[in-house]
């Protein structure tokens, strides 16, 4: 990973020099306070094709780093599940495991739906 140093003006610490990772796509103009400085990367969604709306983008994931955060200054992955949630590597692996398990559940529902539709067609 390559990095570069950028200068961000802040109201509380003046001009702050920070290392900007190459994955950062954030616009740093609105970060008034040093602890508000954050690096965020491009998001990669899950794209699910739906017959009613075509491809639907969901569960976007990306990187986030708040280098001056008083509570967590580690690079994290963020995943949008109703709200944005931050994940460390182990948590992100657990989320992936849950998605794999849920995929198995979707396959069970698909088989059950096929049976239900078939039975409903027989009664007509």
Secondary structure as GFF3:
##gff-version 3
##sequence-region A 1 124
A	DSSP	beta_strand	3	10	.	.	.	ID=ss1
A	DSSP	beta_strand	14	21	.	.	.	ID=ss2
A	DSSP	three_ten_helix	28	30	.	.	.	ID=ss3
A	DSSP	three_ten_helix	34	36	.	.	.	ID=ss4
A	DSSP	beta_strand	39	40	.	.	.	ID=ss5
A	DSSP	beta_strand	44	50	.	.	.	ID=ss6
A	DSSP	beta_strand	54	65	.	.	.	ID=ss7
A	DSSP	beta_strand	76	80	.	.	.	ID=ss8
A	DSSP	beta_strand	84	87	.	.	.	ID=ss9
A	DSSP	alpha_helix	89	122	.	.	.	ID=ss10
###
